[in-house]
Amino acid sequence: MTGYGVLVVGVDGSDASARALRWALAEGRRRCAPVHTVMAWTPHAVLAGPGPMLMSPGLAPHHVRDQHWEDLKSLVRGCMGATTTPEVHTELVEGDAAEVLAERAAHAAMLVLGDRGHGRVADAILGSTALRCIHRARCPVLVIPEGMPEQTGDDAQAGVASLDPALD
């Protein structure tokens, strides 16, 4: 896509991803651009026995997927509020978050992510999805840090330019 294409936002149900989604929705309204919300998940079912038998039926992959889907829809509804714009698409994808997000944002105008603020040590040990996306994505990646003011009213009109005057 060229110009003001789709904004892809990675969500995982955290406050950080809700912050990123609210920012992307405000920016999508400002640009008249659609927003594509993507949640990646991996199943963690525990199988045991000769059968095999599922140790915890509530953790069956189809139950976990259904719960993630409900969480995703609820988050989008909550962030949209009473507004009907911009156009929003939601997608739940099984796979590694960084790989899924980089692939889904390959032709996007921007990939928007929230920063949970774990810190350098935790990111170095555990790896940061945002950091991995920055390295893999073929589009600009915006990481909304914790504590960044929400875009509301006149601030929403300023969009990215309010973050960096060079983009004005």
Sequence and secondary structure as in RCSB ss.txt:
>XXXX:A:sequence
MTGYGVLVVGVDGSDASARALRWALAEGRRRCAPVHTVMAWTPHAVLAGPGPMLMSPGLAPHHVRDQHWEDLKSL
VRGCMGATTTPEVHTELVEGDAAEVLAERAAHAAMLVLGDRGHGRVADAILGSTALRCIHRARCPVLVIPEGMPE
QTGDDAQAGVASLDPALD
>XXXX:A:secstr
  SS  EEEE  SSHHHHHHHHHHHHHHHHHT  EEEEEEE     EETTTTEES GGG HHHHHHHHHHHHHHH
HHHHHTT   S EEEEEEES HHHHHHHHTTT SEEEEE     HHHHHHH  HHHHHHHH SS EEEE TT   
  THHHHHGGGGT GGG 
